[in-house]
Amino acid sequence: MAAQTPPGMGGPGRLFVSDHVLRSTLAVELRQRYLCAPTRITFDMDDRTNTLLGVTIELTGSYGTDLRQLADHIRVTTLDVVADLLGQTAGQGPVDVTVTDVVTGDPLGA
């Protein structure tokens, strides 16, 4: 995945961000902001252009949580994290969120 240099910063060049860095940063951010446990995060890439086309997130939610609202928040946060790491024009693809399990209490403690 290629990151863009922000306007007015640094010189020309490219920075490549590993999918592992993006995945772990996104998982940490989601766990810190929301009562959920991401169980799988995958990226749809255009290998020819190294462009991120979309993100799929599977997670465990907490019983009683408005899961549609949680998914909406996760989509916005995902786009923000991707844009922060990869540049302003990155992160415009779809973000699919699937709740694969629901537990009582904190999903991180389940």
PANU-874808 format. One record per residue (C-alpha): residue number from 0; x, y, z; residue in one letter. Coordinates in Angstrom, 3 decimals, always signed. Layout:
# residues N
+-----+----------+----------+----------+---+
!   k !       c1 !       c2 !       c3 ! r !
+-----+----------+----------+----------+---+
! NUM !        X !        Y !        Z ! A !
...
+-----+----------+----------+----------+---+
***
This chain:
# residues 110
+-----+----------+----------+----------+---+
!   k !       c1 !       c2 !       c3 ! r !
+-----+----------+----------+----------+---+
!   0 !   +0.000 !   +0.000 !   +0.000 ! M !
!   1 !   +1.487 !   +3.325 !   -0.980 ! A !
!   2 !   +1.108 !   +6.348 !   +1.279 ! A !
!   3 !   +1.014 !   +9.897 !   -0.054 ! Q !
!   4 !   +3.169 !  +12.708 !   +1.314 ! T !
!   5 !   +0.941 !  +15.412 !   +2.855 ! P !
!   6 !   +1.077 !  +18.778 !   +1.055 ! P !
!   7 !   +3.903 !  +20.986 !   +2.308 ! G !
!   8 !   +5.742 !  +18.143 !   +4.041 ! M !
!   9 !   +8.882 !  +16.360 !   +2.991 ! G !
!  10 !  +10.189 !  +15.779 !   -0.470 ! G !
!  11 !   +9.011 !  +13.537 !   -3.254 ! P !
!  12 !   +9.054 !   +9.815 !   -2.712 ! G !
!  13 !   +6.958 !   +6.880 !   -1.661 ! R !
!  14 !   +6.393 !   +5.164 !   +1.620 ! L !
!  15 !   +5.035 !   +1.631 !   +1.670 ! F !
!  16 !   +2.903 !   +0.602 !   +4.621 ! V !
!  17 !   +2.639 !   -3.096 !   +5.369 ! S !
!  18 !   -0.854 !   -4.547 !   +5.573 ! D !
!  19 !   +0.185 !   -5.848 !   +9.011 ! H !
!  20 !   +0.784 !   -2.285 !  +10.226 ! V !
!  21 !   -2.561 !   -1.111 !   +8.890 ! L !
!  22 !   -4.376 !   -4.148 !  +10.302 ! R !
!  23 !   -2.862 !   -3.859 !  +13.792 ! S !
!  24 !   -3.317 !   -0.072 !  +13.961 ! T !
!  25 !   -6.939 !   -0.407 !  +12.920 ! L !
!  26 !   -7.624 !   -3.228 !  +15.406 ! A !
!  27 !   -6.116 !   -1.257 !  +18.293 ! V !
!  28 !   -8.085 !   +1.852 !  +17.385 ! E !
!  29 !  -11.385 !   -0.064 !  +17.150 ! L !
!  30 !  -10.809 !   -1.854 !  +20.482 ! R !
!  31 !   -9.997 !   +1.428 !  +22.223 ! Q !
!  32 !  -12.980 !   +3.355 !  +20.854 ! R !
!  33 !  -15.746 !   +0.755 !  +20.880 ! Y !
!  34 !  -17.032 !   -2.160 !  +22.930 ! L !
!  35 !  -16.053 !   -4.794 !  +20.379 ! C !
!  36 !  -13.334 !   -7.269 !  +19.473 ! A !
!  37 !  -12.226 !   -7.296 !  +15.831 ! P !
!  38 !  -11.666 !  -10.944 !  +14.923 ! T !
!  39 !  -10.678 !  -10.539 !  +11.277 ! R !
!  40 !   -9.597 !   -7.578 !   +9.141 ! I !
!  41 !   -8.877 !   -8.067 !   +5.447 ! T !
!  42 !   -8.027 !   -5.679 !   +2.635 ! F !
!  43 !   -9.099 !   -5.771 !   -0.989 ! D !
!  44 !   -6.100 !   -4.544 !   -2.979 ! M !
!  45 !   -5.448 !   -3.726 !   -6.601 ! D !
!  46 !   -2.077 !   -5.452 !   -6.931 ! D !
!  47 !   -1.293 !   -3.634 !  -10.156 ! R !
!  48 !   -1.564 !   -0.148 !   -8.645 ! T !
!  49 !   -1.058 !   -1.011 !   -4.932 ! N !
!  50 !   -4.368 !   +0.706 !   -4.256 ! T !
!  51 !   -6.666 !   -0.172 !   -1.376 ! L !
!  52 !  -10.113 !   -0.900 !   -2.820 ! L !
!  53 !  -11.981 !   -1.870 !   +0.351 ! G !
!  54 !  -11.834 !   -3.259 !   +3.882 ! V !
!  55 !  -13.730 !   -6.157 !   +5.443 ! T !
!  56 !  -14.014 !   -6.332 !   +9.230 ! I !
!  57 !  -15.480 !   -9.183 !  +11.274 ! E !
!  58 !  -16.038 !   -8.595 !  +14.976 ! L !
!  59 !  -17.573 !   -9.765 !  +18.199 ! T !
!  60 !  -20.016 !   -7.302 !  +19.730 ! G !
!  61 !  -21.553 !   -6.919 !  +23.166 ! S !
!  62 !  -25.142 !   -7.930 !  +23.929 ! Y !
!  63 !  -27.373 !   -4.856 !  +24.119 ! G !
!  64 !  -25.223 !   -2.762 !  +21.777 ! T !
!  65 !  -26.942 !   -1.150 !  +18.802 ! D !
!  66 !  -24.998 !   -3.203 !  +16.250 ! L !
!  67 !  -26.045 !   -1.127 !  +13.225 ! R !
!  68 !  -24.834 !   +2.029 !  +14.915 ! Q !
!  69 !  -21.618 !   +0.273 !  +15.973 ! L !
!  70 !  -21.004 !   -0.803 !  +12.367 ! A !
!  71 !  -21.609 !   +2.765 !  +11.139 ! D !
!  72 !  -19.085 !   +4.130 !  +13.653 ! H !
!  73 !  -16.565 !   +1.449 !  +12.703 ! I !
!  74 !  -16.890 !   +2.345 !   +9.012 ! R !
!  75 !  -16.149 !   +6.015 !   +9.719 ! V !
!  76 !  -13.235 !   +5.198 !  +12.026 ! T !
!  77 !  -11.798 !   +2.756 !   +9.480 ! T !
!  78 !  -11.837 !   +5.375 !   +6.734 ! L !
!  79 !  -10.193 !   +7.887 !   +9.107 ! D !
!  80 !   -7.416 !   +5.464 !  +10.125 ! V !
!  81 !   -6.740 !   +4.446 !   +6.518 ! V !
!  82 !   -6.615 !   +8.093 !   +5.418 ! A !
!  83 !   -4.253 !   +8.958 !   +8.294 ! D !
!  84 !   -1.862 !   +6.154 !   +7.393 ! L !
!  85 !   -2.093 !   +6.133 !   +3.608 ! L !
!  86 !   -2.938 !   +9.693 !   +2.648 ! G !
!  87 !   -5.896 !  +11.914 !   +1.990 ! Q !
!  88 !   -7.163 !  +10.161 !   -1.132 ! T !
!  89 !   -6.867 !   +6.648 !   +0.284 ! A !
!  90 !   -9.647 !   +4.971 !   +2.156 ! G !
!  91 !  -12.552 !   +5.858 !   -0.094 ! Q !
!  92 !  -13.514 !   +2.255 !   -0.837 ! G !
!  93 !  -16.274 !   +0.310 !   +0.872 ! P !
!  94 !  -15.921 !   -0.889 !   +4.456 ! V !
!  95 !  -17.932 !   -4.051 !   +5.098 ! D !
!  96 !  -18.593 !   -4.814 !   +8.771 ! V !
!  97 !  -19.968 !   -8.187 !   +9.874 ! T !
!  98 !  -20.814 !   -9.057 !  +13.478 ! V !
!  99 !  -19.969 !  -12.744 !  +13.758 ! T !
! 100 !  -20.667 !  -13.177 !  +17.486 ! D !
! 101 !  -22.348 !  -11.390 !  +20.394 ! V !
! 102 !  -21.336 !  -11.926 !  +24.015 ! V !
! 103 !  -22.504 !  -10.643 !  +27.383 ! T !
! 104 !  -20.169 !   -7.967 !  +28.706 ! G !
! 105 !  -16.827 !   -6.985 !  +27.239 ! D !
! 106 !  -15.971 !   -8.998 !  +24.112 ! P !
! 107 !  -12.279 !   -8.626 !  +24.909 ! L !
! 108 !  -12.811 !  -10.531 !  +28.145 ! G !
! 109 !  -14.910 !  -13.283 !  +26.536 ! A !
+-----+----------+----------+----------+---+
***
